[in-house]
Amino acid sequence: VEEIRSTEADEFARATLPAHFGAGFVAGSIHGVGSTFMEATGGGESLFRPLRMNVIHHSCAHALLFGSYEGLKRASLEQVTDDGTQYYGEGYLLSFGLAGGMAGQIQHVTSHYMEQWLGITNAPNTTNTTTVRGASAILEKFVATAPALRPTLFAFIPSAIGFVAFEYGKKFTT
């Protein structure tokens, strides 16, 4: 059972990890709805399938982004050794940045696989171009290509910056 520290500086830090995953799920669902309507071409097609796929895709990716960030942040903050008065000191900055960057990479990889599994990308699921039948065809549907290393590495920087801004921005609102 997770211990909730009531002495934390803000409500976000006092929330449980499942609450952070849930918040990410809700945020991703809203993102999925918004992106569906932003991408709609108006060609008279039904929006139900793209809406459902976008909501599933974004809700899973955002749930992992929010939840993994908070979990990684809490784990890394346990390693910060100060007297607790320098919440925005360099050890905290490093923890926020590392946790944010790694969470961004987790989201990137999750998003990559979700797009393939849900069939919302034009990328092939496998490098095998032969037609397969039966159980092999079902298995091939779930075998996805790995994300490219460069974009996965580059996902670190904007996410780290975003979460550092989030943590320091909270200081101005609490």
trRosetta pair geometry for C-beta under 8 A, 3 or more apart (Angstrom, degrees):
i j d omega theta_ij theta_ji phi_ij phi_ji
2 16 5.3 123 81 -143 141 95
2 17 5.9 -172 -94 9 162 102
2 18 8.0 -171 13 -2 145 90
4 14 5.9 60 -177 -173 101 69
4 15 7.8 -45 -130 -165 114 6
4 16 6.1 -63 -81 -74 110 78
5 8 5.0 99 95 -38 101 97
5 13 7.4 -42 68 139 105 98
5 14 6.6 -117 74 -112 61 69
6 14 6.4 55 -114 -132 41 121
8 13 3.7 -150 172 106 142 118
8 14 4.7 -169 53 -63 125 78
9 13 6.3 55 47 30 70 146
9 87 6.2 49 -35 -135 152 167
9 170 8.0 111 110 126 111 120
9 174 6.6 112 150 111 89 151
10 13 5.3 93 62 11 76 100
10 14 7.2 -148 101 -3 41 94
10 170 5.3 -38 -71 168 172 129
10 174 4.8 -107 -101 -75 103 162
11 14 5.6 -64 -147 41 37 110
11 15 6.6 50 154 -39 69 96
12 15 5.9 -45 -157 11 32 115
12 20 8.0 74 -169 -95 80 100
12 70 7.9 -137 163 -107 92 119
12 170 6.6 -92 21 -117 136 149
15 19 4.0 -113 175 88 109 141
15 20 6.1 131 108 -51 119 80
15 23 7.8 35 147 -24 160 134
15 70 7.9 -61 82 -147 100 157
16 19 4.7 105 57 0 74 103
16 20 7.5 -136 101 -4 45 83
17 20 5.5 -51 -152 33 41 112
17 21 6.5 39 151 -16 69 101
17 67 6.0 75 -179 -152 83 89
17 70 6.0 178 -118 101 72 121
17 71 5.6 53 -128 -74 126 94
17 74 7.9 -91 -78 11 106 149
18 21 5.5 -51 -146 39 38 111
18 22 6.1 41 153 -21 67 107
18 67 7.8 15 -110 -118 24 119
19 22 5.5 -54 -146 39 31 115
19 23 6.3 36 153 -23 65 103
20 23 5.7 -47 -144 33 32 112
20 24 6.5 33 153 -17 61 104
20 66 4.9 -162 168 142 82 96
20 67 4.8 139 106 -98 98 56
20 69 7.5 -136 172 64 134 86
20 70 4.1 -90 -131 11 172 152
20 71 7.7 -170 76 -32 146 78
21 24 5.7 -57 -154 37 32 113
21 25 6.4 37 148 -24 65 104
21 63 4.8 42 -170 -172 74 92
21 64 7.7 25 -129 -76 89 33
21 66 6.5 166 -98 86 28 100
21 67 3.5 26 -79 -74 79 134
22 25 5.4 -50 -148 32 35 115
22 26 6.5 32 155 -16 66 102
22 63 7.4 29 -75 -127 17 100
23 26 5.8 -53 -150 37 33 109
23 27 6.2 31 152 -17 66 108
23 66 5.5 -138 83 163 94 161
24 27 5.6 -54 -142 40 32 110
24 28 6.0 32 158 -19 66 108
24 59 7.8 119 128 -167 70 52
24 62 4.2 -173 180 136 83 76
24 63 4.0 146 98 -104 111 31
24 64 6.9 -157 136 24 153 28
24 65 5.6 169 -141 61 132 80
24 66 3.0 -161 -64 23 113 123
24 67 5.8 -100 12 -19 143 82
25 28 5.9 -56 -145 39 25 110
25 29 6.4 31 153 -23 61 105
25 59 4.8 39 -156 -173 65 95
25 60 7.7 28 -113 -77 80 31
25 62 6.7 166 -78 87 22 97
25 63 4.1 31 -64 -80 76 112
26 29 5.6 -52 -149 32 31 114
26 30 6.6 29 154 -15 64 104
26 59 7.8 53 -51 -130 14 97
27 30 5.8 -56 -153 37 32 109
27 31 6.3 35 149 -20 66 107
27 62 5.0 -140 86 165 97 146
27 66 6.9 117 32 -45 134 139
28 31 5.3 -51 -145 38 35 115
28 32 6.2 40 153 -24 66 103
28 55 7.7 111 129 -163 81 50
28 58 4.0 180 -174 136 85 75
28 59 3.8 156 99 -100 116 33
28 60 6.9 -151 140 24 162 31
28 61 6.0 154 -126 61 136 73
28 62 2.9 -172 -61 28 106 127
28 63 6.2 -73 6 -27 141 72
28 65 7.9 139 -67 27 115 116
29 32 5.6 -51 -149 33 31 114
29 33 6.6 30 153 -17 63 102
29 55 5.2 30 -138 -154 69 94
29 58 6.9 168 -70 92 22 102
29 59 4.5 35 -61 -85 74 113
30 33 5.8 -51 -149 35 33 110
30 34 6.3 31 153 -15 65 109
31 34 5.8 -59 -147 41 29 111
31 35 6.0 24 159 -17 67 109
31 58 4.5 -145 88 173 108 146
31 62 6.4 139 22 -49 139 145
32 35 6.0 -54 -138 38 26 105
32 36 6.4 33 158 -26 61 105
32 51 7.3 100 144 -167 96 53
32 54 3.9 153 -162 130 87 83
32 55 3.7 155 112 -89 149 43
32 56 7.3 120 -129 19 159 35
32 57 6.4 141 -108 58 117 81
32 58 3.8 -169 -61 38 91 126
32 59 6.2 -46 -15 -32 137 83
33 36 5.9 -55 -154 28 28 114
33 37 6.9 14 157 -7 63 106
33 51 6.7 31 -115 -151 62 95
33 54 7.3 159 -58 103 25 119
33 55 6.3 38 -53 -84 71 101
34 37 6.2 -66 -154 41 31 101
34 38 6.1 26 154 -18 69 112
35 38 5.4 -56 -140 41 35 112
35 39 5.9 23 163 -11 69 112
35 54 5.4 -159 79 -165 108 137
35 58 6.9 147 20 -54 135 148
36 39 6.3 -69 -147 44 23 100
36 40 6.6 45 151 -51 61 95
36 47 6.1 103 161 -174 118 108
36 50 5.3 144 -137 123 101 99
36 51 4.5 66 -150 -98 168 65
36 54 4.6 -167 -63 39 98 156
36 55 7.7 -23 -33 -40 132 80
37 40 5.4 -24 -146 -5 37 121
37 47 7.6 31 -85 -153 66 148
39 50 7.4 -131 88 168 119 142
40 47 6.1 -23 -106 -103 121 119
40 50 7.7 159 -89 86 76 148
41 45 7.4 44 54 23 103 115
46 49 6.5 77 100 5 104 90
47 50 5.8 -68 -159 55 58 103
47 51 5.1 63 145 -32 86 112
48 51 5.8 -62 -144 38 23 113
48 52 6.2 22 161 -18 64 109
49 52 5.9 -55 -144 37 29 109
49 53 6.2 23 160 -14 65 110
50 53 5.7 -58 -142 42 32 109
50 54 5.9 31 161 -18 68 110
50 120 7.5 113 -130 -122 72 116
51 54 6.0 -58 -143 39 25 108
51 55 6.2 23 159 -18 63 109
52 55 6.0 -58 -147 36 26 109
52 56 6.4 23 157 -16 63 108
53 56 5.9 -56 -147 38 29 109
53 57 6.0 29 156 -19 65 112
53 118 4.8 137 -149 164 100 130
53 119 7.5 -86 -128 67 141 75
53 120 4.9 151 153 -65 136 130
54 57 5.6 -56 -141 40 29 113
54 58 5.9 12 167 -5 67 113
54 120 7.3 146 -71 -137 63 162
55 58 6.5 -61 -136 46 23 98
55 59 5.7 21 167 -20 63 116
56 59 6.2 -60 -137 38 20 107
56 60 6.4 15 166 -14 59 111
56 114 7.2 -170 122 -169 87 118
56 118 6.2 157 87 -100 125 141
57 60 6.6 -72 -160 36 19 104
57 61 6.4 6 158 -9 61 115
57 111 6.8 67 176 -138 95 70
57 114 4.5 142 -131 135 74 127
57 115 6.3 60 -134 -75 132 61
57 118 5.8 -99 -69 19 102 159
57 120 6.4 -70 -58 41 149 150
58 61 5.7 -59 -141 43 33 109
58 62 5.8 25 164 -13 70 112
58 111 8.0 28 -98 -113 50 100
59 62 6.2 -58 -139 43 25 104
59 63 6.1 32 159 -25 62 108
60 63 5.8 -53 -146 32 27 113
60 64 6.7 20 158 -11 61 106
60 110 6.1 -150 127 167 97 121
60 114 5.6 162 72 -96 133 144
61 64 6.1 -62 -155 40 29 106
61 65 6.3 33 148 -24 65 107
61 107 4.9 80 179 -158 89 81
61 110 4.7 164 -109 102 72 115
61 111 4.3 42 -109 -71 144 85
61 114 6.2 -111 -51 14 101 150
62 65 5.1 -48 -142 33 39 117
62 66 6.2 30 162 -12 70 104
62 107 7.1 43 -86 -129 35 120
63 66 6.4 -58 -145 41 26 101
63 67 5.8 11 163 -5 63 120
64 67 6.1 -61 -129 50 26 103
64 68 5.3 19 175 -13 66 118
64 103 7.6 174 136 -160 70 79
64 106 5.3 -132 148 135 114 112
64 107 5.9 168 90 -88 100 65
64 110 5.0 139 46 -43 154 164
65 68 6.6 -58 -132 41 13 100
65 69 6.3 16 161 -22 55 112
65 103 5.3 92 -155 160 55 102
65 104 7.0 44 -132 -92 100 42
65 106 6.9 173 -89 83 51 98
65 107 3.9 25 -77 -75 101 128
65 159 7.7 -126 -147 -139 107 126
66 69 5.9 -59 -151 32 24 112
66 70 6.6 14 159 -12 62 108
66 103 7.8 100 -55 -174 11 137
67 70 6.1 -60 -150 38 30 105
67 71 6.2 24 157 -14 66 111
68 71 5.6 -57 -142 43 33 111
68 72 5.8 30 161 -16 69 110
68 102 7.2 -119 144 115 115 91
68 103 4.5 162 94 -117 100 86
68 106 4.9 -16 76 65 170 163
68 107 7.9 -158 44 -45 130 79
69 72 6.1 -62 -144 42 23 105
69 73 6.0 25 157 -22 63 111
69 99 5.4 96 -157 147 60 99
69 100 5.9 35 -133 -99 111 52
69 103 3.7 -5 -70 -71 80 166
69 163 5.8 -156 -152 -115 133 143
70 73 5.6 -53 -142 36 28 114
70 74 6.3 28 159 -18 63 106
70 99 7.9 96 -66 168 10 136
71 74 6.0 -55 -147 36 28 108
71 75 6.4 25 155 -16 63 108
72 75 5.7 -56 -146 39 31 111
72 76 6.2 22 159 -12 67 109
72 98 7.3 -134 152 116 118 84
72 99 3.8 162 106 -132 105 89
72 102 5.6 -173 -145 75 168 129
72 103 6.2 -150 27 -54 137 95
73 76 6.1 -62 -145 42 27 103
73 77 6.1 27 158 -22 65 110
73 95 5.9 92 -147 152 66 100
73 96 6.5 30 -123 -103 111 51
73 99 3.9 117 -69 160 69 177
73 100 7.8 46 -73 -45 107 69
73 163 7.9 -145 -74 169 126 134
74 77 5.8 -54 -141 35 28 111
74 78 6.9 39 155 -29 59 98
75 78 6.0 -50 -163 19 32 114
75 79 7.8 24 145 -14 58 102
75 99 8.0 146 50 -98 87 114
76 79 5.7 -55 -165 30 46 112
76 80 7.3 56 141 -33 68 94
76 94 7.8 -134 161 113 130 82
76 95 4.1 167 114 -136 118 93
76 98 6.0 153 -112 78 166 125
76 99 5.7 -140 19 -55 136 107
77 80 5.3 -36 -155 11 50 118
77 92 7.0 31 -115 -115 97 74
77 95 5.1 88 -72 -172 68 162
79 95 7.7 165 57 -92 95 114
80 91 3.8 126 -137 146 107 130
80 92 6.2 43 -122 -66 164 62
80 95 6.0 -63 -50 -41 123 137
81 91 7.4 -157 37 -118 47 164
82 85 7.2 -112 138 40 109 65
82 86 5.1 -67 149 44 156 111
82 89 6.2 93 -54 49 170 152
82 91 6.1 -176 -21 30 118 144
83 86 7.4 78 51 3 78 91
84 87 7.5 17 -178 -67 50 78
86 89 3.4 32 148 -35 117 126
86 91 7.7 86 102 35 114 102
86 92 7.3 -164 123 -5 78 121
87 92 5.8 72 170 -73 44 166
88 92 5.8 -99 -120 77 23 141
88 93 7.2 59 -176 -56 58 88
88 167 8.0 162 -111 134 88 104
88 168 6.5 88 -134 -109 123 87
88 171 6.5 7 -68 -76 140 150
89 92 5.5 97 56 14 61 101
89 93 7.1 -110 115 -7 33 95
90 93 5.3 -50 -142 35 37 116
90 94 6.3 38 158 -19 67 103
91 94 5.8 -54 -151 36 30 111
91 95 6.4 31 151 -18 63 107
92 95 5.5 -52 -147 37 35 113
92 96 6.2 35 155 -19 68 104
92 167 7.6 -163 156 151 105 145
93 96 5.9 -54 -146 37 28 110
93 97 6.2 24 156 -15 63 111
93 164 6.6 42 -151 -134 73 115
94 97 5.8 -58 -143 41 28 110
94 98 6.1 23 162 -15 65 110
95 98 6.1 -57 -140 40 25 105
95 99 6.0 19 164 -12 63 113
96 99 6.2 -62 -144 43 22 106
96 100 5.9 20 160 -17 62 116
96 160 7.9 110 123 -164 69 70
96 163 5.7 -168 175 124 85 97
96 164 4.8 113 121 -99 122 66
96 167 4.6 -95 -126 11 141 157
96 168 8.0 107 147 -31 173 84
97 100 5.8 -59 -141 40 24 110
97 101 6.1 23 162 -18 63 110
97 160 4.4 41 -161 -169 71 109
97 161 7.9 29 -124 -66 88 38
97 163 7.3 163 -100 78 31 103
97 164 5.3 14 -77 -64 77 119
98 101 5.9 -56 -143 37 27 109
98 102 6.3 20 161 -12 64 109
98 160 7.3 30 -62 -120 18 113
99 102 6.1 -59 -145 41 27 105
99 103 6.1 28 156 -20 64 110
99 163 6.7 -122 92 131 86 156
100 103 5.7 -56 -144 37 28 111
100 104 6.4 32 155 -22 63 105
100 159 5.1 -175 156 138 81 78
100 160 4.4 128 91 -116 107 40
100 161 7.6 -160 123 24 142 25
100 162 6.4 -178 -174 68 130 75
100 163 2.7 -160 -104 39 128 137
100 164 6.2 -111 12 -30 159 69
100 166 7.8 159 -104 31 131 117
101 104 5.7 -54 -152 32 31 114
101 105 6.7 29 151 -16 63 103
101 155 7.9 129 -165 111 64 66
101 156 3.7 33 -168 -165 104 82
101 157 6.9 30 -118 -62 106 24
101 159 5.5 134 -111 83 35 100
101 160 3.6 3 -61 -63 92 106
101 163 7.9 -120 -30 32 49 126
102 105 5.6 -52 -151 35 37 112
102 106 6.5 40 149 -21 66 102
102 156 7.2 20 -63 -121 38 92
103 106 5.5 -50 -148 34 36 114
103 107 6.4 37 151 -19 65 103
103 159 6.1 -157 79 164 80 133
103 163 6.9 91 49 -57 131 150
104 107 5.6 -51 -148 36 32 111
104 108 6.3 37 151 -23 65 104
104 155 4.6 -171 138 150 100 90
104 156 5.9 154 74 -108 121 28
104 158 6.7 159 -147 77 156 74
104 159 2.2 -150 -61 -17 139 165
104 160 6.8 -89 5 -31 136 60
104 162 7.6 118 -77 39 125 121
104 163 7.9 -135 -41 -17 104 118
105 108 5.4 -48 -145 33 34 115
105 109 6.4 31 157 -15 65 104
105 152 5.7 65 -146 -179 94 79
105 153 7.6 17 -108 -98 119 25
105 155 5.0 138 -90 85 56 117
105 156 5.6 6 -51 -73 108 77
105 159 7.3 -139 -23 39 57 152
106 109 6.1 -57 -148 39 29 107
106 110 6.2 30 153 -18 64 110
107 110 5.6 -57 -144 40 30 112
107 111 6.0 32 157 -21 66 108
107 155 7.3 -161 68 174 88 136
107 159 7.2 161 35 -105 125 144
108 111 5.8 -56 -147 36 26 111
108 112 6.4 31 153 -24 62 106
108 147 6.6 132 138 179 94 170
108 151 6.7 -170 -175 134 136 92
108 152 5.5 167 108 -119 136 63
108 155 3.8 -89 -44 -92 148 168
109 112 5.6 -50 -149 31 32 116
109 113 6.6 21 158 -9 64 105
109 147 5.6 -130 -113 10 65 139
109 152 6.3 45 -67 -124 89 115
110 113 6.3 -63 -152 42 29 102
110 114 6.0 27 155 -20 67 112
111 114 5.7 -56 -139 38 28 111
111 115 6.3 34 160 -24 64 104
112 115 6.2 -58 -157 29 24 111
112 116 7.0 13 152 -10 59 108
112 144 7.7 146 133 144 84 135
112 146 8.0 40 129 -179 141 36
112 147 4.0 -62 -131 -75 174 114
113 116 5.8 -61 -153 39 36 108
113 117 6.0 28 157 -15 72 111
113 144 5.2 140 -133 75 75 158
113 147 7.8 -83 -41 -39 73 100
114 117 5.9 -59 -139 43 30 107
114 118 5.8 14 166 -6 67 115
115 118 6.4 -66 -140 46 20 99
115 120 5.2 -97 -149 71 69 89
115 121 4.1 57 152 -29 113 121
115 123 7.5 63 115 33 115 116
116 119 7.5 28 179 -72 30 35
116 121 5.9 -44 -77 45 56 123
116 123 6.2 -61 -94 80 98 109
116 125 5.5 129 -177 -109 110 77
116 144 4.0 115 102 -130 150 123
116 145 7.0 -179 -102 33 157 74
117 141 7.8 80 -139 152 62 77
117 142 6.6 33 -120 -125 98 60
117 144 6.3 -67 -54 -57 78 134
123 145 6.5 -108 153 41 120 128
124 127 7.1 109 104 -88 131 34
124 129 7.8 -42 -148 -90 156 77
124 145 6.9 71 87 -24 73 129
125 140 6.4 109 101 159 129 77
125 141 6.6 -40 -180 -138 172 29
125 143 6.2 100 152 82 101 65
125 144 5.5 -72 -153 -106 75 58
125 145 6.9 -179 -175 -14 27 82
126 140 5.6 -80 -6 -156 141 91
126 143 5.3 36 -78 100 113 110
126 144 7.7 -107 -65 -114 64 19
126 145 6.8 165 -105 -56 29 83
127 145 7.0 97 -45 -93 82 111
128 132 7.4 29 127 -30 133 123
128 140 7.0 -97 66 -127 126 123
132 136 4.2 -99 171 112 130 115
132 137 4.8 -179 102 -71 89 71
132 140 5.7 130 54 -23 139 145
133 136 6.8 46 63 55 34 102
133 137 5.5 -7 -135 -30 18 124
134 137 6.1 123 53 12 30 100
134 138 7.5 -65 136 -1 39 97
135 138 5.6 -54 -153 36 39 112
135 139 6.2 38 151 -18 70 106
136 139 5.6 -54 -145 39 33 112
136 140 6.2 39 154 -26 66 105
137 140 5.6 -49 -146 31 30 115
137 141 7.0 41 151 -28 59 97
138 141 5.8 -47 -162 20 34 116
138 142 7.4 11 151 -2 62 105
139 142 6.2 -73 -161 44 38 99
139 143 6.3 32 149 -23 74 110
140 143 5.6 -57 -140 34 37 109
147 151 6.5 -100 169 74 109 108
147 152 5.1 117 110 -60 123 114
148 151 5.3 71 75 19 100 100
148 152 6.8 -174 90 -9 50 94
149 152 5.7 -69 -151 41 31 112
149 153 6.1 27 158 -18 71 108
150 153 5.9 -57 -147 37 27 107
150 154 6.2 20 158 -13 65 111
151 154 5.5 -58 -140 44 33 109
151 155 6.4 50 155 -38 65 95
152 155 5.8 -40 -155 13 31 117
153 156 6.1 -36 -179 0 45 116
154 157 6.3 -41 -166 18 54 109
154 158 8.0 33 153 0 74 97
155 158 7.1 -66 -159 44 40 95
155 159 6.0 27 157 -10 73 123
156 159 6.3 -83 -156 46 22 105
156 160 5.9 21 161 -23 68 114
157 160 5.9 -56 -144 34 25 110
157 161 6.4 21 160 -15 62 107
158 161 5.7 -56 -147 39 34 111
158 162 6.1 37 155 -23 67 108
159 162 5.5 -52 -144 36 32 114
159 163 6.3 22 161 -12 66 106
160 163 6.3 -62 -147 41 26 101
160 164 6.3 27 156 -18 64 108
161 164 5.8 -56 -146 37 29 110
161 165 6.3 29 155 -18 64 108
162 165 5.8 -58 -150 38 28 111
162 166 6.3 33 150 -23 64 105
163 166 5.1 -43 -143 32 39 118
163 167 6.4 38 157 -18 66 101
164 167 6.0 -54 -148 37 31 108
164 168 6.3 16 158 -5 66 110
165 168 6.2 -62 -139 48 28 100
165 169 5.6 35 158 -28 65 114
166 169 5.7 -57 -140 36 23 114
166 170 6.7 33 156 -30 59 99
167 170 5.9 -46 -158 19 30 113
167 171 7.7 38 144 -25 56 95
168 171 5.6 -35 -167 13 46 119
168 172 7.8 41 144 -14 63 97
169 172 5.9 -54 -164 31 46 109
169 173 6.8 24 148 -6 72 110
170 173 5.8 -72 -150 46 39 101
170 174 5.8 14 163 -7 78 116
171 174 6.7 -66 -133 42 23 94
